[in-house]
Amino acid sequence: MITFDIPEFLFVMKITVVDALKTVIDPELHANIVDLGLIYHVKVDNINKCILIEMTLSSRNCPMSESILSAVKNCIIRTFPDYQAEVSLVWEPEWNYRTIPEAGLRKLRGL
């Protein structure tokens, strides 16, 4: 589940971040990283003009890890060119198929 630190005026910006991240596809699972539940936390630091993404990958040995992390960072920079992007890779909680949100499971099943 994605969590937000929400001052009211940043809510729309965070939703825009999440929508933008839906364009980043995990090349092994062929689904976007939001629907897969790989994004854990989004924080917008409006004072320092920085967007921080806390996320995981489907495995610690993901051969596409650098590509996915780079795509996340580039996606944020394209969407918000006046902001810096910081991406933190975390392993807790560990991702597995049981952690995929219901909407993501429906998409994976093609429903």
N, C-alpha and C positions, 0 to 999 in steps of 0.2 A: 504494500500500500504506500502511496506517495503521501508524505506529510508536508505541510506548509507552515512557515512562520508568517502569519498574515496580519500586517497592518492593513486596514481597509483599502488604502489607495494603491497597494501593490497587488491586490488580488487579480485584477485583469491581466497584469503583466505576467504573473505566474501561470495563469491559464494559457497565455500565449506561448510561454516557454514550453509547457507540456505539449501543447498542440504542435509546436515546431519539432519537438523531439520525436513525435510520432512519424516523422519522415526518415528517422534513422532506423535502418533495418538490420537485424542480426542476420548475417549472411548464412549461418548454419541452420538457424531455425526458421528463416524466411518469414519473420514477423517483426513488427516494430518493437523497439525496446520498452516503450511505455506499456503496450498491451501485454508484453511478457512479464511485466513486474520488475524489470531491472533497474528502474529509477526509484530510489528510496526517499530522496529529499531534494527539494528545490528551495534555494534561498536567494532573494534579490537584495543586494546591498546597494541601495540607491545613493548613499553618501559617497561610497568609493567607486560607484559605477561598475559593479562586479556581480555576475550571476554565478552562484555556486551550485554544482550538481553533485549529489552523492549517489553513487550507483554501484551495481555489482555486474558480474557477467555470469553466463550460464555455467561456466566452469573456471577453475583457477588456471587450467592449462589451455584456455581458449586460444586457438592459433590466430584468431582475428582480433585479439584484444586491442592492439595498437590502432588498428583500422577503425574499430568501433569508438574508442575514446577520442580519436582525432575527428571522427564524424560528428560526435556530440559537441565537441568544442567548436568546430567550424559551423555547425548548425546554429549555435547560440550567437556567434559573432556575426553571421549573416543576418539573423533575425534582429539583433540589437547591436548595430555597428558601433554605437557609442559606449558599449560595455565590454569589460574583459570577461572571459569565461574561465572558471576553474572547475576541474572535474576531479573528484576524489573517488577512487576505487576502494570499495569496502567488501569484506567477506562475511560480515555478520549483519543481519541474519543470512544464513546460507540460502542461496536460491535453489529451488527445485521446482518440479512441475506442480507441486501442491501450492506453491506460493503465487502462481499465475492468477491474476484476477479473473473473475467469471467472464467478463467481456472478452478478455484475451483468449480464454479457453474456447469460447464460441467461435472466435475468428480462426483459431488454429484448426478447429474441427470443420471450418467452412460453413458454419451456420449463419 
